[in-house]
Amino acid sequence: MSVWSPGRIEVFGKHTDYAGGRSLLIAVERGFIARAAPRSDSRVRVFDAGSDIACETLLDLSATAPDGHWSNYVATAARRIARNFPDVRRGVDIAFESDLPVAAGVSSSSALLIAVFSAIAAVNHLHDTAIWRSSLPTLPHLAGYLGAMENGGAFGLLAGENGVGTLGGSQDQTAILCAEPGHIVDYGWMPVRRIGAYPLPPTHCFVVASSGIVAEKSAGAREQYNRASQMVAHLLARWNRASVRDDPSLATAMESDPGAHDRLRGIIAAGATAQFSAEALRQRLDQFLLETYTLIPAAADAVAAQDWSALGEITARSMAAADSWLGNQIPETRSLVRVARERGAIAASAFGAGFGGSVWALVRTSDAEAFMAAWAARYRSQFPDAGAAAMFFPTTAGPAASCWTDDAFAG
């Protein structure tokens, strides 16, 4: 059998998913292609054909891997399947290649986990089980479950199990599983739900620049990423305590009545701690509210109307809020955004967890190659060390993940 699992661009939705907000997303045209075959035992063996490195674990609750290594995503999938599908014990051999930049904010880790999960699910026919039919009836349900797989949380009646160590949501998994070719998709979170999809005309495309600064959520940037998530959890806990409610997400809380935004702002000072200052909490709240309730609806309208001038202005506001209030930008990503606009990009923004990672630029397709060459040359002249590890590539809104069998496997 074969699996395709792409990377993704978060066009809008900076740190909104685990707060129950909203995102605009595409799958990129790069990703993982994997070949898999069932085993007669419970071993899961995964081979990276590009680097000639393999990892091996068991389809069992004992599955482990080194923290910060890609094999951690393999072991996480194996453990969670063993927890939620206890009768499943058939292992798999997987070989993959990927043309995604690693630890660059384009969801290479989530794409790998989905490829591994898809292979294990296929050889064990998980789709035919009562557990799957009752808990994972649609792709949005599956995306939510795979998000919970990474963060370790429960999903409905499916119990949680140790994740990869990040406190994220379901944005990456949804983009990978639910992307629509030629469209920017619009999804809401907690639960995962489709809001809409807006055509990206063939006259326009994205160019992605990975900065060359590693933004690996399972290692170096994890504490900073998790801090942003923990502040959301802190704000929600303070809200529920003060309002005597049990809202499941920050978005649900903020949509509970017209004065909710101001009420939460009013209790932030009393909720400050040594870990989270009142100012940091206010900035975290303000970034979420601006991105979710002002910028994303305006961006969706702009894309739908192909109002590229408006989109450029909206994107600049999103980037500024991420820099000032999330504090997740670095000199390299700031420069990539600035230079992209100087070189004629319609809009440009950093995306993903931040603290490194990648930047997207929206350009006319006819200008993409010349733009990309100029953008890369300028960046590498400014940041020679990071530039040596940087990667630039164009992409349209690509297809979602897929899995197919060949005659030998089917037989």
Buried (B, 14 or more C-beta within 10 A) or exposed (E): BBBBBBBBBBBBBBBBBBBBBBBBBBBBBBBBBBBBEBBEEBBBBBBBBEEEEBBBBBBBEEBBBEEBBBBBBBBBBBBBBBBBBEEBBBBBBBBBBBBBBBBBBBBBBBBBBBBBBBBBBBBBEBEEBEBBEEBBEEBBBBBBBBBBBBBBBEBEEBEBBBBBBBBBBBBBBBBBBBBBEBBBBBBBBBBBEBBEBBBBEEEBBBBBBBBBBBBBBBBBBBEBBBBBBBBBBBBBEBBBEBBEEEBEBBBBBBBBEEEBBEBBBEBBEEBBEEEBEEEBBBBBBBBBBBBBBBBBBBBBBBBBEBBBEBBBEBBBBBBBBBBEBBBBBBEBBBBBBBBBBEBBBBBBBBBBBBBBBBBBBBBBBEBBEEBBEBBBEBBBEBBEEBBEBBBBBBBBBBBBBEBEEEEEBEE
